[in-house]
Amino acid sequence: MENKKFLHYIHFFRGLAILFIVGLHACISLNWGASILSKKIVLVLFNNGTVLFVFISGYLFYHLSKDRFDYIDYLKKKFLFVILPYLIVSVPALIDKFFIDKMGDHWWMDHGFGQKSLLAKLIILLVTGRHMGVFWFIPMISVLYIFSPLILRFAKSKAFLFIAPIIIIYGMFSFKFGYYANIGLSLIYFVPVYLFGIWIYRIHDVIFEHAKVIIIGGATVYLSMSLLEILEWIPFDDLIRIRDGYVTYEGFRLNYNKLKMMILCVVALVLFYKMSDWKMPMLKLLGDFSFGIFFVHLYIIEILRLLDRGGIAKISPLNLIIFIPYYLYIAITTVLIVRFVKYVLKDNSRYFIGS
């Protein structure tokens, strides 16, 4: 059993997870024109990357809280290092929504949104995260922070090892989350993933003992499922349309892509555990900056989108040859910005950008 509070392998894993988040948003930010297959390959690779982040959150929550848990101190830290940066980094997006975009006719502005007071609009945007594509995650994860004592009590019970798998399996049949959904649907989607992270932690000794089998077997399944998604032998396009609300479905339907990403969670966890003693400065840096990258990267993408639309720096249509440097530019620029903020603000940077 690991006794140290800081888990290097999880830190490396967090660095990988943020690359998935940035990769997906880079992929969907611009038009791919006729390069439909190329876009699908990239989407199949990066889609559902948030699953990695939520899995890590559950795993780390139990690791850090199982022996000693101070609820007030926990909430204080989450406010200072997650909620406060969220509020600060939201300012440019809110200014855009209120004074530049003029609160245009967006799909989510229903129920008389346009007629509400400025304060009411502000509150609605902040509690939904709909002022910026990725910010829905913060209100959703905040609900888990609030209910953390109940989650921990359940996670430490003997029944958890038997009840959690039922919840996790049920979660495999959910589709809607994020910007195109609401907090309730996002919780239905991600609570099973969060519990999966805790469940894997509780049995991680057994898993690490069978590392070779899990890495080889899990990687084979992951790569095979990815290939089948590209070929549409496993439905993928339908999954995206269901998630984004373009089509509906009735009854239970397995979310193969979510299942695939949860398999990847275990493979990556075990792989990084076996590589704990390796020197991986890039992944360490990405792990250090992960929350800052999360908060900043979409602003970089939005600037590039505006430059592309205005013909100032034409990037689209994307293809694999163009996407790789485009993706790297976004990732590197974001890292440099986070590094600059940390250089200027020193230890106070965590209050502003979470890193």
C-alpha positions in Angstrom: 0.0 0.0 0.0 1.3 3.5 -0.9 2.0 5.6 2.2 3.1 8.8 0.6 0.5 11.5 0.0 2.0 12.7 -3.3 1.5 10.1 -6.1 3.9 10.8 -8.9 2.2 8.3 -11.2 -1.1 10.2 -10.8 0.6 13.5 -11.5 2.0 12.1 -14.8 -1.5 10.8 -15.5 -3.0 14.3 -14.9 -0.5 15.7 -17.5 -1.7 13.2 -20.1 -5.4 13.9 -19.2 -5.0 17.7 -19.9 -3.6 16.8 -23.4 -6.8 14.9 -24.1 -8.9 17.9 -23.1 -6.9 20.4 -25.2 -6.9 17.9 -28.1 -10.6 17.5 -28.2 -11.3 21.3 -28.1 -8.7 21.9 -30.7 -10.3 19.3 -32.9 -13.9 20.8 -32.7 -12.8 24.4 -32.9 -12.4 24.7 -36.7 -13.9 23.3 -39.8 -12.3 20.1 -41.3 -13.9 20.5 -44.7 -13.6 17.3 -46.7 -11.2 15.6 -44.2 -14.0 13.7 -42.5 -12.0 10.6 -41.8 -9.1 12.6 -40.4 -11.5 14.4 -38.0 -13.0 11.2 -36.9 -9.6 9.7 -36.1 -8.7 12.7 -33.9 -12.2 12.7 -32.3 -11.9 8.9 -31.6 -8.6 9.6 -29.9 -9.5 12.6 -27.7 -13.3 12.3 -27.2 -14.4 11.8 -23.6 -11.1 13.0 -22.2 -12.9 14.5 -19.2 -13.5 10.9 -18.1 -9.7 10.8 -17.3 -9.9 13.9 -15.2 -12.9 12.8 -13.2 -11.4 9.3 -12.6 -8.2 11.0 -11.3 -10.3 13.2 -9.1 -12.1 10.3 -7.5 -8.8 8.3 -7.1 -7.0 11.3 -5.5 -10.0 12.3 -3.3 -10.0 8.9 -1.6 -6.2 8.7 -1.3 -6.0 12.1 0.4 -9.2 11.8 2.6 -9.4 8.2 3.7 -7.3 8.6 6.8 -8.1 12.2 7.8 -10.8 14.5 6.4 -11.5 18.0 7.5 -14.6 19.1 5.6 -14.2 22.9 6.3 -10.6 22.8 5.4 -11.4 20.8 2.2 -14.1 23.3 1.1 -11.8 26.2 1.9 -9.0 24.8 -0.4 -11.5 24.0 -3.1 -12.8 27.5 -3.0 -9.3 29.1 -3.1 -7.8 26.9 -5.7 -10.8 26.0 -7.9 -13.8 28.2 -7.4 -11.9 31.5 -7.0 -9.7 30.9 -10.2 -12.9 30.0 -12.0 -14.5 33.3 -11.0 -11.4 35.3 -12.0 -10.8 33.6 -15.3 -14.5 33.9 -16.2 -14.3 37.7 -16.3 -13.2 38.0 -20.0 -15.8 35.5 -21.1 -18.5 37.3 -19.1 -17.5 40.6 -20.6 -17.8 39.1 -24.0 -21.2 37.7 -23.3 -22.6 40.9 -21.8 -21.0 43.6 -23.9 -19.6 42.1 -27.1 -21.7 39.2 -28.0 -24.7 41.2 -26.8 -26.3 38.0 -25.4 -27.1 36.7 -28.9 -29.7 34.1 -29.7 -28.0 31.1 -28.3 -29.7 27.7 -27.8 -29.4 27.8 -24.0 -30.9 31.3 -23.6 -34.5 30.1 -23.0 -37.1 30.7 -20.3 -36.8 34.5 -20.9 -33.1 34.7 -20.3 -32.8 37.9 -22.3 -35.3 39.7 -20.1 -33.6 38.9 -16.8 -31.6 41.4 -14.9 -27.8 41.7 -15.3 -27.3 40.1 -11.9 -29.7 37.2 -12.6 -27.9 36.6 -15.9 -24.5 36.7 -14.2 -25.6 34.2 -11.6 -27.2 31.8 -14.2 -24.0 31.8 -16.3 -21.7 31.2 -13.3 -23.8 28.3 -11.9 -24.1 26.7 -15.3 -20.7 27.5 -16.8 -22.3 28.3 -20.1 -20.3 31.5 -20.6 -17.4 29.4 -21.8 -17.4 26.0 -23.3 -15.3 24.1 -20.7 -16.5 26.0 -17.6 -19.6 23.7 -17.1 -17.1 21.3 -15.4 -16.6 23.6 -12.4 -20.2 23.9 -11.2 -20.6 20.1 -11.8 -17.5 19.1 -9.8 -18.5 21.6 -7.1 -21.5 19.5 -6.3 -19.2 16.6 -5.5 -17.2 18.9 -3.3 -20.3 19.8 -1.3 -21.4 16.2 -0.9 -17.8 14.9 -0.2 -18.5 13.7 3.4 -21.3 11.5 2.2 -19.2 10.2 -0.7 -16.3 9.4 1.6 -18.6 7.7 4.1 -20.0 5.5 1.3 -16.5 4.9 -0.2 -15.1 3.7 3.1 -18.0 1.2 3.7 -17.7 -2.5 3.0 -20.8 -2.3 0.8 -19.1 0.1 -1.5 -17.0 -2.6 -3.2 -20.2 -4.3 -4.2 -22.6 -1.4 -4.8 -20.3 0.9 -6.7 -19.8 -1.5 -9.6 -23.6 -1.5 -10.1 -23.6 2.3 -10.3 -20.5 2.2 -12.6 -22.2 -0.2 -15.0 -25.4 1.9 -15.0 -23.3 4.9 -15.8 -22.1 3.1 -19.0 -25.6 3.8 -20.5 -25.5 7.6 -20.1 -24.6 10.0 -22.9 -25.5 13.6 -22.2 -23.2 15.9 -20.2 -21.4 19.2 -20.4 -22.1 22.4 -22.3 -25.0 20.7 -24.2 -26.7 19.4 -21.0 -27.1 20.6 -17.4 -25.5 19.9 -14.1 -28.0 17.1 -13.3 -27.2 15.2 -16.5 -23.5 15.8 -16.1 -23.6 14.4 -12.6 -25.5 11.3 -13.9 -22.7 10.9 -16.4 -19.7 11.5 -14.2 -20.6 10.4 -10.7 -20.1 6.7 -11.8 -16.7 7.7 -13.2 -15.7 9.5 -9.9 -16.8 6.4 -8.0 -14.9 4.2 -10.4 -11.7 6.2 -9.5 -12.4 5.5 -5.8 -13.2 1.8 -6.4 -10.0 1.3 -8.4 -8.1 2.9 -5.5 -9.6 0.5 -3.0 -8.4 -2.5 -5.1 -5.3 -0.9 -6.5 -3.0 -3.3 -4.7 -4.5 -6.2 -6.7 -4.4 -4.3 -9.9 -0.8 -3.3 -9.6 0.1 -6.9 -8.9 -1.3 -7.9 -12.3 0.2 -4.8 -14.1 1.5 -6.6 -17.2 -1.8 -8.4 -17.9 -3.8 -5.2 -17.4 -1.5 -3.0 -19.6 -1.3 -5.5 -22.5 -4.9 -6.7 -22.3 -6.4 -3.2 -21.6 -4.3 -1.5 -24.3 -5.3 -4.2 -26.9 -9.0 -3.7 -26.0 -8.6 0.1 -26.2 -6.9 0.1 -29.5 -9.3 -2.4 -31.0 -12.3 -0.4 -29.9 -10.8 2.7 -31.3 -10.3 1.1 -34.7 -13.9 -0.3 -34.6 -15.2 3.2 -33.8 -13.3 4.7 -36.8 -14.8 2.0 -39.0 -18.3 2.6 -37.4 -18.5 -1.1 -36.5 -19.0 0.4 -33.0 -21.3 3.4 -33.2 -19.4 6.6 -32.8 -21.1 9.3 -34.9 -24.5 8.5 -33.3 -22.9 8.9 -29.8 -21.8 12.4 -30.7 -25.2 13.3 -32.0 -26.9 12.0 -28.9 -24.5 13.8 -26.6 -25.0 17.1 -28.3 -28.8 16.7 -28.5 -29.2 16.4 -32.3 -31.0 13.0 -31.9 -32.7 11.3 -29.0 -32.7 7.6 -28.0 -35.0 5.4 -26.0 -34.2 2.7 -23.5 -30.7 1.6 -22.6 -27.8 1.9 -25.0 -24.2 1.2 -24.1 -21.8 4.1 -24.4 -18.9 2.3 -26.0 -16.7 5.3 -26.1 -17.1 6.0 -22.4 -16.4 2.3 -21.7 -13.2 2.5 -23.8 -12.0 5.6 -21.9 -12.6 4.0 -18.6 -10.5 1.1 -19.7 -7.8 3.6 -20.7 -8.0 5.1 -17.2 -6.9 1.7 -15.7 -4.3 1.1 -18.3 -2.8 4.6 -17.9 -2.9 4.3 -14.1 -1.0 1.0 -14.0 1.4 2.1 -16.8 2.4 5.3 -15.0 2.6 3.4 -11.7 5.2 1.1 -13.3 7.0 4.2 -14.7 6.9 6.1 -11.4 10.7 6.3 -11.2 11.1 7.6 -14.8 12.1 11.1 -15.5 9.2 12.6 -17.5 9.7 16.4 -17.2 7.1 17.3 -19.9 4.3 15.2 -18.2 5.4 16.6 -14.8 5.2 20.1 -16.2 1.7 19.4 -17.7 0.6 17.9 -14.4 1.9 21.0 -12.5 0.1 23.3 -14.9 -3.0 21.2 -15.6 -5.6 23.4 -14.0 -4.1 26.5 -15.4 -4.1 24.9 -18.9 -7.7 24.0 -18.3 -8.7 27.5 -17.5 -6.6 29.3 -20.2 -6.5 27.0 -23.3 -10.0 27.8 -24.7 -9.2 31.5 -24.7 -6.2 30.7 -27.0 -8.5 28.6 -29.2 -11.1 31.4 -29.4 -8.5 33.9 -30.5 -7.3 31.5 -33.2 -10.9 31.0 -34.3 -11.4 34.7 -34.6 -8.2 35.1 -36.6 -9.2 32.3 -38.9 -12.7 33.6 -39.4 -11.4 37.1 -40.1 -8.9 35.8 -42.7 -6.0 37.2 -40.7 -4.4 33.9 -40.0 -6.2 31.3 -42.1 -6.0 27.8 -40.5 -9.0 25.9 -41.7 -10.0 23.6 -43.2 -8.1 21.3 -40.9 -6.5 18.0 -41.8 -4.1 15.8 -39.9 -1.1 17.6 -41.3 -2.4 21.0 -40.2 -4.0 19.8 -37.0 -0.8 18.5 -35.4 1.0 21.9 -35.4 -2.2 23.7 -34.6 -2.7 21.5 -31.6 0.9 21.8 -30.5 0.7 25.6 -30.9 -2.3 25.8 -28.6 -0.7 23.5 -26.0 2.7 25.3 -26.0 1.2 28.8 -26.0 -1.1 27.9 -23.1 1.8 26.4 -21.1 3.9 29.5 -21.7 1.1 31.8 -20.5 0.6 29.7 -17.4 4.3 29.8 -16.8 4.4 33.5 -17.2 1.5 34.0 -14.8 3.3 31.8 -12.2 6.5 33.7 -12.7 4.7 37.0 -12.1 2.4 36.0 -9.3 4.6 33.3 -7.7 2.7 31.2 -5.2 -0.4 33.5 -5.6 -0.9 32.2 -9.1 -3.1 29.3 -7.8 -5.7 31.8 -6.7 -5.9 33.2 -10.2 -5.5 30.3 -12.6 -5.5 27.3 -10.3 -1.8 26.4 -10.9 
